[in-house]
Amino acid sequence: MKKAFIALFAFFALTMTQVFAYDLEKFSNDATIISAMKLLEQNGEYDVFANLKKNSVKIKFYNLNSYGTVYAANTYDNYGRRVIYINSAYKNAPIEQIACLIAHESCHVARKATLEEETTATQKEAACWAKLKNNSTTYPETKLTKRLDKISNLHLASSQDGNNYIQDKIASSSFYRAQFGI
């Protein structure tokens, strides 16, 4: 009886894994992006995929350096389809970091971002970094690493005392103040 229960449990677990498996090539044909998405999938970040799938989003590396310090962007192509561009400057970043950028950008659904949407996206990015970051790994000292560590710390502090430090940080940014008209 015990062996039958274990076999049934194993069968169920394998079946459920297949139910939640995504055809990652529908979102990107880049091996690095697919690896980052596999990491998100393996860590149960199904909400990321629900939004990407719902909006038929494609994800690509793209040179965003001419826009200043831009890690990734959510935009639309000439046919009105959503595209997530990850700055090609981070093509060699650890996949955990690329996964966090994908998680962030997957939260954007409005044509024009709002403070609330940017806050939600940044909280998702921070939560993913806290979950995916391997504490035994030394990450490169890049702007992206520093950003992820900073927002992760803000997210942790917010969860401890109930303040929304991420939203406060975004609302006080001159870039976002101009973008959101606040």
URDASUL-V863607 format. One record per residue. N is the residue number from 1. PHI is phi in whole degrees, -180 to 180 (999 if undefined). OMEGA is omega as a letter, one per 20 degrees, with the letter a starting at -180 (* if undefined). Layout:
N,PHI,OMEGA
N,PHI,OMEGA
This chain:
1,999,a
2,-64,r
3,-64,r
4,-64,r
5,-64,r
6,-64,r
7,-64,r
8,-65,r
9,-64,r
10,-63,r
11,-61,r
12,-62,a
13,-63,r
14,-67,r
15,-65,a
16,-66,r
17,-61,r
18,-68,r
19,-61,a
20,-90,a
21,-73,a
22,-112,r
23,-83,a
24,-65,r
25,-68,r
26,-70,a
27,-94,a
28,-162,r
29,-112,r
30,-91,a
31,-62,a
32,-68,r
33,-64,r
34,-62,r
35,-62,r
36,-65,r
37,-69,r
38,-62,r
39,-63,r
40,-61,a
41,-63,a
42,-64,a
43,-101,r
44,72,r
45,-87,a
46,-67,r
47,-65,r
48,-60,a
49,-72,r
50,-60,r
51,-71,r
52,-61,a
53,-68,a
54,-58,a
55,-104,r
56,47,a
57,-81,r
58,-108,a
59,-124,a
60,-142,r
61,-84,a
62,-153,a
63,-74,r
64,-107,a
65,-61,a
66,-72,r
67,-98,a
68,92,r
69,-82,r
70,-121,a
71,-85,a
72,-160,a
73,-145,r
74,-110,a
75,-146,a
76,-127,r
77,-84,a
78,-66,a
79,-103,r
80,83,r
81,-91,r
82,-71,r
83,-136,r
84,-104,r
85,-103,r
86,-103,a
87,-55,a
88,-63,r
89,-63,a
90,-108,r
91,-58,a
92,-98,r
93,-68,r
94,-58,a
95,-62,r
96,-60,a
97,-72,r
98,-63,r
99,-60,r
100,-65,r
101,-66,r
102,-64,r
103,-59,r
104,-59,a
105,-67,r
106,-66,a
107,-78,a
108,-82,r
109,-126,a
110,-77,r
111,-64,r
112,-125,a
113,-65,r
114,-118,r
115,-58,a
116,-64,a
117,-67,r
118,-65,r
119,-64,r
120,-61,a
121,-64,a
122,-70,r
123,-64,r
124,-64,r
125,-60,a
126,-65,r
127,-64,r
128,-65,r
129,-63,r
130,-62,a
131,-81,a
132,-91,a
133,-62,r
134,-93,a
135,-66,r
136,-93,r
137,-103,r
138,-96,a
139,-88,a
140,-62,r
141,-81,r
142,-111,r
143,-59,a
144,-66,r
145,-60,r
146,-62,r
147,-62,a
148,-62,r
149,-63,a
150,-66,a
151,-70,r
152,-65,r
153,-65,r
154,-64,r
155,-63,r
156,-63,r
157,-62,r
158,-63,a
159,-71,a
160,-83,a
161,-121,r
162,85,r
163,-80,r
164,-107,a
165,-68,r
166,-67,r
167,-63,r
168,-60,a
169,-64,r
170,-65,a
171,-65,a
172,-92,a
173,-76,r
174,-63,r
175,-60,a
176,-75,r
177,-59,r
178,-68,a
179,-66,a
180,-94,a
181,69,r
182,-113,*
